[in-house]
Amino acid sequence: MLQPRTEHRYVRPSWNCLRCGDPWPCARARADLVEQFDPADIPLTAYLSAALFEALNDHVVRSLPVPSDLHDRILGWVRDHQP
C-alpha cells in the first residue's frame, strides 16, 4: 500500500499513531495527508479505504472489538476537507 510522507503513521494492530500515540490518523497525519493529496482526489480516498479495510481485518482476525468510530476516524473526515 502507498505510504504517505509523514512521521505520523499507524501502528498495527492498535491503529494508533507511531509518533504521538493518538488514534490514527491523528491531527498531524490528517494535515500531512491533505497536503500531499488533493482531498477531492481518488488516491487519498483509496488509500484511506484500504487502511480502513486493514484496520477492520486486524480487529476481526484478533477477535478485538471494532471501535464504533473507526470509519469516521480513518475515512469519514475526508469529506470535511473537500471543496
C-alpha positions, 0 to 999 in steps of 0.5 A: 500500500502507498505510504504517505510522507509523514512521521505520523503513521499507524501502528498495527494492530492498535491503529494508533499513531507511531509518533504521538500515540493518538488514534490514527490518523491523528491531527498531524497525519490528517494535515500531512495527508491533505497536503500531499493529496488533493482531498477531492482526489481518488488516491487519498480516498483509496488509500484511506479505504484500504487502511480502513479495510486493514484496520477492520481485518486486524480487529476481526482476525484478533477477535478485538472489538471494532471501535464504533468510530473507526470509519469516521476516524480513518475515512469519514473526515475526508469529506470535511476537507473537500471543496 
